[in-house]
Amino acid sequence: MLNPFDNFHFDWLRRRRAFIGISIAIMIAGLVSAVGRELTPGGTDSFNMGVDFKGGTIVTAKFRNRPTDDEIRAALNNSGVGDPVIQSSTNKPDEVLIKIPLLEAETSPEGVSDQDHTLQVQAGRAEVKSALDTFGTAAEGDATLDTAPDAAYKIIGTDSVGAIAGSQLRNQAVIATLLGLVGILVFIAFRYDWTYAAGAVIAVFHDVIMVLSFFSIFQWEVNLTVIAAILTIVGFSVNDSIVIFDRVRENVPMRRHDSLFEITNDSINQTLSRTVITAGLVILSVLALVVFGGEVLRSFSLALLVGLTLGCYSTIAIASPIAIWWQSKLGDSKIKDALAPSTTKGEKLASSSRRSVTRRPVTR
Amino acid sequence: MKRTGLWIRTGVILAITLVGVYMVFGPRRMPTSADFTWEGIKTNLAENINLGLDLKGGSHLVMRVKLDDYLKTMTENNAQAAVSAIQDSTEPKFQVTNNATVAENGNYSFNVTLADGTDLSAVAEAVKKKVDLQTWNETTSGSTISWTLGAAAQNVLKVDAVSQAKKIIESRINTYGVKEPTIQNQGSPTSGQILLQMPGVDDPERVKSLIGAESNLALMKIVSAANPAPVTTYPTVDAAKASLGGTVPANRKILPYAERDEPTAAGQTPDQKAPTRYVVVEYPAVVDGSELRNAEAVSRTGAQGDYQISFQFKPSGAQKFGEWTGKNINNYMAVVLNDEVKSAAFIKSQIFDSGEISGKFTKTSAEDLALTLKSGALPAKIVYQEERTVGPSLGADSIRSGVEASLGGLGLVIVFMLFYYRGSGVNAVVALVLNMLLTIAALVLIRSTLTLPGIAGLILGIGMAVDSNVLIFERIREELKAGFDIPTSIDLGFDRAFVTIIDTHITTIISSIILYMAGGAGPIRGFAVTLILGLLINLFTAVFVSRTIFNWELSLRPKMDRLSI
């Protein structure tokens, strides 16, 4: 039997202040990055928002003989497209992503007539196409580069998003995620306790804010796939918290003389092998995605890598300390009341509520 | 160990697996031997799984009907029609001294002020005979009558306009030959947003111009001396206005008239366009586009650039048109398309049900125009908010990388589980593979669409399935270490881990259901659906199936003294 975690013991909660300190430091760095970038005139934005949320056009073109980035940029500039971002896909050398932002004046949803957005959404593809026509003709319609021997390139995909649609997508995703978290909060409160629910949900917020901090600091592009990644992170982080809470819930009635502090610490250690194996497997697959996934999935895989790692960390460093801290603040009287039925000789564990077995005086 | 219970469990598992295999790989007809070849399996698989546009290629358009414009135009038209209804009456006290229209920021109303306020109800009756104002609130004060559109009535009109637009768009793209398009509301019905998905279309330009084309046809009477005098035209708008005494009354309109390339003066070549002139027409129109029954592009000579559009009216329109033409022999009539006079001709005799729009159209433009005329006029302009197209090759690439990522991850997990958990790792592998198969089968069963975010959900589902196995195995190991015998350890391990698994799964399922409901039609939904399915199925595969395999082991080797875990 292979088990490197036998008899492993580490006092996690003693380091809680250090853990929380590290988290706060990173979050402050993220905040400084976001606010600082926003306030710096002429600088970059807080987040490198992709076309999905900011509006604009991405054209994916496949070339027979791929021109250099500079040639493509020059061709685009010549036909009046300002500020294009040219991105190669790492795993497909003949394909290139051309991103055109909405014009500066058109980025705000307010004060811009519908007409402008319409034009932008409709014109993006046509503009890029007219610029690329300087490299040769396009394979149109059903023709591919293989069936049309004269064609120099083919546009294989377009994403055009108006500013209004972009902000709608963003708001919808944020609202859906927040509502989902409320659902999680209520369920954990029902199954465990409000203190645990708060711990798990605060840990989720911690993870999401940390991921966003990384995205702001390193200016990784925020697009729709990042939303999918964040949803995944939320699910994983809560999953992780519940595994440990469940173990605490199980240990509490068996160890009446220990403090919740010790019980939680032991629970973390008891489930550590599971945490390491699951997280290791998941993170390893994501790492493969970061390395081999290519340009299109870059934001998605980076968000997952950072977020899933943080999801494990936050269960130990954030969710558990917060649950315990809150219980210590609840005061002795409440805890005594809650424990009353289970401390009587009759051992009425089954009839006492879940709440009663998860609250315990915190002494240390 | 009771064998009967085990056999029942095994039977259930086999039955579900067979159904799953059929759902994913089975043909939806009598199977033939070809279905059991590699190629046949792949074909059936492709047919069974409903791929999203991002994976199979196509166009995804989100458009918005400008409903504010629609209500605005409606208010203005009603105001104009009301005034002309009053003016048409010969009663002397029906004298409009003032009229005003409000049509912005969600307020739509108009009013008319009369010279004589004594018999307003008679005036209102006269107006309502000509103008449909049923849903408008009528109020009077002094000698003014106001009509206002309430918020509820506005919403009803908006919803109607959106569904009308959807019908029109549908008929336009159907005629164009798009296969299996989906048209649905996006967001609330009063937002005016419509989602159009067209599989297989990777350059939507022509479809877009077809959808957006505004074709408002109207046949109007020209204010002019009757035949044989030529039709009265004016060189400028001002000249036309002057003929009306300086201002344009509500029942008149000035429209541009570009006489096509017929030589009008000596020395002009036929190819040259005559300069645009203006004519005065009577408003409202005799008949409009809503009365059209059919329209088609026709060509006398078949030469490019020599197409016309002939049209027929519905019975009601033919009735109106016939009545009017009968009374107006030798008067001039204009065929007006999108507020531009396309042709002007005098009425030779009573005409009932057909007419034509002359002009030098090309074949494509004539066909598109006929198509848009036939489908009716859109209630208002359409703007595009989002346009995504995925070429078939890009879609195929996405499938490949999605499948590679999933299989790569699965392979990694399988190798690790077999290495780390040895014999019990086999349970995990069976459970994981079955989980993937059944999740896809469930997708097929509920006819859901697999999208790229859906694949992400599938991968997270696999991750949680691995987690369930790890939880169970680690727990069994703990119980073994605590000194329990093998059957008890397995029992305890499953029982304890099950509580955890249920809690983690229900939490994620709850949040996924909320995501599904609040996430709109977009990518979030695809993610939520596969994740929910994957988790539900995992409760079966990781717990029930894996447990059954352990029980078989115990039953076949009752004297087992070492569990390979």
Interface residues (C-beta under 8 A of the other chain):
Chain A: M1 L2 N3 D6 T60 K62 K92 D114 Q115 H117 T118 V121 Q122 R125 A126 E140 G141 T144 K154 I155 I156 G157 T158 D159 S160 V161 G162 I164 A165 Q168 L169 Q172 A173 I175 A176 T177 L179 G180 L181 V182 G183 I184 F187 I188 R191 L224 T225 I227 A228 A229 L231 T232 V234 G235 F236 V238 N239 I242 V243 D246 R247 E250 Q270 T271 S273 R274 I277 T278 L281 V282 L284 S285 A288 L289 G293 G294 V296 L297 F300
Chain B: V62 K66 G187 D202 D203 E205 K208 V383 Y384 Q385 E386 E387 R388 T389 V390 G391 S393 L394 D397 S398 S401 A405 G408 G409 L412 V413 F416 Y420 P453 A456 I459 L460 G463 M464 V466 D467 V470 L471 E474 R477 E478 K481 R496 V499 T500 D503 T504 I506 T507 T508 I510 S511 S512 I513 I514 L515 A518 G519 G520 G522 P523 I524 F527 L531 I565
